[in-house]
Amino acid sequence: MEMNIRKVGAVDIVDVHGNLDTSTALEAENFFTSMIEEGARKIVVNGIALDYISSAGLRVLLVSGKKLKELDGELRLAGLNESVTCVESDQFGSFDLNK
């Protein structure tokens, strides 16, 4: 997994490449925690190059989103390909990655 940040105005866009799963979840969690601690409040996760996300990866996004919400910030998902949204929608039912 590779994660790169680019800034557009007040928004930090994180381009995620590869898999966000059990083997990369801790790295991703540390990455987002550092961003939040350094003042990021609006984060968009660009998943156009995200090949796979497991429940561990979803947990990272949910925890990061909750941290941001407590700070009046937000985390949004964008550019998820169909295989990523379908796999997780099948596993999580009511958790809609498209919203």
Backbone bond lengths (Angstrom), bond angles and torsions (degrees), N, CA, C in turn:
res aa  C-N    CA-C-N  psi(-1)  N-CA   C-N-CA  omega(-1)  CA-C   N-CA-C  phi
1 M - - - 1.441 - - 1.515 109.07 -
2 E 1.305 115.00 140.98 1.458 122.08 175.14 1.518 107.70 -131.22
3 M 1.341 115.84 137.21 1.454 121.07 179.17 1.522 108.77 -129.29
4 N 1.334 115.68 128.89 1.458 121.80 179.21 1.521 109.13 -126.75
5 I 1.334 115.21 142.26 1.468 120.67 179.90 1.517 109.21 -106.41
6 R 1.319 115.39 136.39 1.465 121.19 167.59 1.516 107.11 -133.05
7 K 1.296 116.14 144.49 1.451 121.39 -174.89 1.523 109.82 -105.97
8 V 1.331 115.99 132.82 1.455 122.29 174.31 1.525 105.71 -127.98
9 G 1.323 116.11 102.18 1.460 120.46 -174.60 1.513 110.02 62.83
10 A 1.334 116.09 -125.64 1.467 121.53 -179.47 1.532 112.23 -91.77
11 V 1.336 116.55 5.37 1.461 121.22 -175.88 1.523 110.46 -104.67
12 D 1.338 115.08 131.93 1.459 121.30 173.14 1.524 107.78 -96.66
13 I 1.317 116.44 119.88 1.462 121.02 178.05 1.521 107.38 -101.43
14 V 1.331 115.18 124.94 1.460 121.27 -179.89 1.520 108.03 -107.94
15 D 1.329 115.34 113.06 1.458 121.04 176.27 1.525 107.77 -86.80
16 V 1.339 116.45 119.86 1.462 121.53 -178.86 1.520 108.51 -107.43
17 H 1.325 115.89 126.98 1.462 122.15 -179.67 1.525 109.20 -118.39
18 G 1.326 117.51 133.28 1.462 120.79 176.61 1.511 112.78 98.25
19 N 1.330 115.44 -142.89 1.463 121.90 -175.56 1.527 110.94 -108.62
20 L 1.313 115.54 137.21 1.462 122.19 172.33 1.524 105.49 -112.19
21 D 1.329 114.97 94.90 1.459 120.59 -172.88 1.524 110.18 -140.67
22 T 1.311 116.83 -164.88 1.464 121.79 -176.95 1.528 112.08 -56.42
23 S 1.315 116.77 -38.70 1.467 119.47 -176.58 1.532 112.90 -75.46
24 T 1.328 118.58 -17.08 1.470 121.00 -178.17 1.530 113.29 -118.75
25 A 1.330 117.68 -2.56 1.471 121.72 -174.38 1.526 112.48 -62.11
26 L 1.321 118.37 -43.20 1.467 120.60 -178.74 1.530 110.76 -64.05
27 E 1.315 116.60 -42.50 1.467 120.96 176.86 1.534 110.49 -60.05
28 A 1.334 116.45 -44.44 1.461 120.62 179.85 1.526 110.96 -66.30
29 E 1.325 116.87 -41.37 1.464 120.31 179.14 1.533 110.45 -61.07
30 N 1.319 116.71 -45.10 1.471 120.82 177.86 1.523 111.29 -62.66
31 F 1.315 116.63 -38.52 1.458 122.74 179.27 1.528 110.46 -60.91
32 F 1.347 116.51 -51.86 1.466 120.47 -179.06 1.525 111.75 -68.01
33 T 1.327 117.85 -38.61 1.464 121.29 177.69 1.520 110.55 -60.31
34 S 1.326 117.10 -43.43 1.473 120.95 177.95 1.516 111.23 -62.00
35 M 1.322 116.18 -43.16 1.465 119.82 178.75 1.525 110.77 -58.94
36 I 1.322 115.64 -46.08 1.472 120.66 -178.14 1.523 110.33 -66.09
37 E 1.325 117.02 -43.34 1.461 120.79 178.95 1.531 111.60 -63.28
38 E 1.320 116.71 -29.31 1.469 121.30 179.70 1.527 112.11 -86.20
39 G 1.344 117.62 1.70 1.455 120.13 172.64 1.508 117.39 110.90
40 A 1.336 118.48 -0.67 1.469 119.60 177.72 1.524 109.15 -64.20
41 R 1.320 116.99 133.36 1.462 121.32 179.76 1.529 112.52 -126.06
42 K 1.311 117.00 -20.02 1.464 121.65 176.99 1.529 107.33 -126.17
43 I 1.327 114.76 110.32 1.456 120.68 -177.52 1.519 109.45 -122.60
44 V 1.316 116.06 129.79 1.461 122.32 172.17 1.519 107.17 -112.15
45 V 1.320 115.79 123.36 1.459 120.94 176.30 1.524 107.24 -93.28
46 N 1.332 115.14 112.68 1.460 121.63 179.61 1.524 107.85 -89.44
47 G 1.329 115.95 109.69 1.455 120.90 -176.48 1.505 114.57 -100.65
48 I 1.314 117.65 20.82 1.468 119.62 -177.10 1.535 112.01 -60.79
49 A 1.339 116.89 -29.91 1.465 120.83 179.34 1.532 111.51 -107.62
50 L 1.337 116.46 13.86 1.460 121.39 177.64 1.524 108.10 -82.24
51 D 1.329 115.88 118.77 1.465 120.01 -176.89 1.517 112.90 -84.88
52 Y 1.339 116.76 -33.43 1.459 120.56 -174.76 1.522 108.87 -157.79
53 I 1.332 116.38 142.74 1.452 121.65 172.38 1.525 108.35 -133.58
54 S 1.329 116.07 127.28 1.458 121.27 179.63 1.521 109.68 -96.08
55 S 1.315 116.48 -179.31 1.462 120.44 177.27 1.528 110.54 -63.24
56 A 1.331 117.94 -31.90 1.467 120.70 176.81 1.525 110.35 -65.93
57 G 1.316 116.87 -39.08 1.460 121.26 177.09 1.519 111.69 -67.47
58 L 1.325 116.62 -40.40 1.465 120.71 176.84 1.521 110.94 -62.22
59 R 1.333 115.91 -39.13 1.458 120.27 178.57 1.521 110.60 -59.55
60 V 1.326 117.16 -42.58 1.467 121.43 178.59 1.526 110.06 -58.28
61 L 1.321 116.68 -46.15 1.462 120.55 -179.46 1.521 111.71 -65.97
62 L 1.324 116.86 -41.14 1.462 120.65 179.70 1.528 111.44 -65.48
63 V 1.330 116.98 -45.27 1.472 120.86 179.55 1.527 109.93 -63.49
64 S 1.318 116.88 -43.73 1.463 120.43 179.46 1.523 110.70 -63.64
65 G 1.325 116.33 -41.38 1.458 120.51 177.66 1.517 112.15 -62.46
66 K 1.325 117.16 -39.38 1.464 121.20 178.82 1.531 110.75 -67.00
67 K 1.327 116.83 -41.10 1.472 120.37 177.40 1.525 110.06 -59.82
68 L 1.317 115.62 -45.21 1.464 119.75 -179.84 1.521 111.40 -65.15
69 K 1.322 117.27 -40.31 1.464 120.70 -179.77 1.528 110.69 -61.25
70 E 1.331 117.03 -39.07 1.467 121.45 177.68 1.525 111.75 -62.64
71 L 1.337 116.09 -24.08 1.464 122.12 -179.28 1.532 111.29 -103.05
72 D 1.325 116.81 18.77 1.462 123.38 -177.11 1.526 112.42 60.98
73 G 1.306 116.34 31.37 1.460 121.88 176.18 1.513 109.73 -111.16
74 E 1.324 115.84 -169.91 1.463 119.64 177.83 1.514 111.19 -157.87
75 L 1.319 114.06 153.83 1.455 122.41 175.11 1.522 106.64 -122.19
76 R 1.317 115.66 129.78 1.468 121.46 179.42 1.520 109.16 -122.80
77 L 1.319 115.57 152.97 1.461 122.39 176.17 1.518 108.71 -108.99
78 A 1.322 116.01 139.22 1.462 120.51 179.84 1.526 109.61 -144.00
79 G 1.312 115.13 153.60 1.455 121.04 172.14 1.515 115.66 68.70
80 L 1.330 117.60 21.31 1.465 118.87 178.93 1.521 109.33 -70.86
81 N 1.329 115.41 134.10 1.461 117.86 179.65 1.528 109.94 -79.96
82 E 1.288 116.22 165.01 1.462 122.19 -173.22 1.521 112.53 -59.66
83 S 1.330 118.43 -39.26 1.462 119.64 -177.98 1.520 111.43 -66.15
84 V 1.322 118.12 -35.00 1.465 120.95 178.09 1.522 110.16 -68.72
85 T 1.331 118.31 -47.60 1.467 119.94 -178.31 1.523 111.23 -68.02
86 C 1.308 118.36 -35.46 1.463 120.44 -179.12 1.519 111.57 -70.58
87 V 1.314 117.64 -45.09 1.461 120.68 -179.41 1.516 110.25 -57.99
88 E 1.317 116.67 -48.84 1.448 119.51 -176.54 1.517 112.04 -74.94
89 S 1.315 118.97 -32.93 1.458 120.51 176.91 1.526 109.81 -63.73
90 D 1.327 117.32 -39.13 1.453 120.80 178.18 1.525 111.15 -64.73
91 Q 1.322 117.06 -36.45 1.447 120.70 -177.94 1.521 112.91 -80.07
92 F 1.340 117.73 -32.92 1.452 120.92 -171.55 1.508 113.75 -112.13
93 G 1.314 118.69 -2.16 1.452 122.01 175.12 1.524 113.81 56.88
94 S 1.321 117.70 -91.58 1.461 121.23 -172.16 1.524 113.28 -78.74
95 F 1.318 117.50 -6.80 1.464 119.79 178.66 1.515 108.20 -84.78
96 D 1.322 116.48 102.79 1.450 122.05 -174.75 1.524 110.46 -97.37
97 L 1.314 116.83 111.00 1.462 121.17 -179.28 1.512 113.17 -73.87
98 N 1.316 117.85 -8.53 1.456 120.72 -179.35 1.515 113.25 -87.87
99 K 1.320 119.41 -2.08 1.463 122.10 -178.22 1.492 111.28 -107.64
